[in-house]
Amino acid sequence: MTFDDQIWQGAASSVSWDAPPPITFDGTVVAQETAIQTDFNSGEPLSWPDGRPRRKVIITLADKDGQLNGLHVRVPSGLYNAIKTAIQLQSVPGLREGDWLSITYTGDGEKEGKKSAPKLFEVVLGPGEGAPQADRTDEDESDF
């Protein structure tokens, strides 16, 4: 079944980092898009104090069974920085359809003030479907 066939059968399941670590999601990049972040409760678009919209990247990964998983990556965030670093380690301009991506939530960092403890991630990027060929990168995702 192709990505086009699956997309019409329902939306990809969203990746969740709510269970205790380690949690790993990996698969082949089949699509990516940018969107505006929304408030979880109201659904209203979020913006920065200067009025600019808060952005996110939605990366759709197909796992080894062909199931689609949507990875919502806030920009900026520790997860975004970890993916960006993995891209830079591969010396490529960005994620491409067909790339292999593995993201592991490895634990929580130090809590600062009233913010939640940042999540720590390990990211591996490899060209095409197959064994990873990048160094691992640890970054944190903090609330902002």
Residue, then its C-alpha position, 0 to 999 in steps of 0.5 A: m500500500t502506498f502513502d497516497d493509499q494510506i493517507w485517504q484511509g485516515a490520518a497518521s497516528s501521532v507519536s507520543w512521548d508520554a510513556p516512561p523512557p526509553i521510547t523509540f520511533d523510527g521509520t522512513v520519511v514519507a512526508q513533511e509539512t509545516a503548520i502553526q502550533t495550536d492550543f491543546n484545549s481550545g485549538e486556537p493558533l498560538s503566536w509569539p508576543d510579537g504576533r508571529p505564529r508559532r511553527k511546527v514541522i509534521i514529519t510522517l514516518a512509515d514504520k517497518d509494517g507500513q503504518l504511518n506515524g506523525l511526528h509533531v516537532r515544535v520550532p524551536s525545541g530541543l527535539y527540533n535542534a536534535i533533528k537539525t543536528a543529525i541533518q547537519l552531521q549528514s551534510v545534507p540540506g534537510l530531511r528528504e522523502g525516503d530518509w530513515l529517521s530514528i528518534t529516542y526519548t531517553g529521559d528528562g533533563e533538569k527542571e528549571g523554575k515552573k517549567s516542566a523538565p525538558k525531554l532528552f532525545e537521541v536522533v539518528l538519520g540515515p539516507g534511504e531505508g536501511a542501517p543508520q549512518a549518522d552519529r547520535t546527538d543528544e538534545d533536550e526539549s524544553d517548554f517555552 
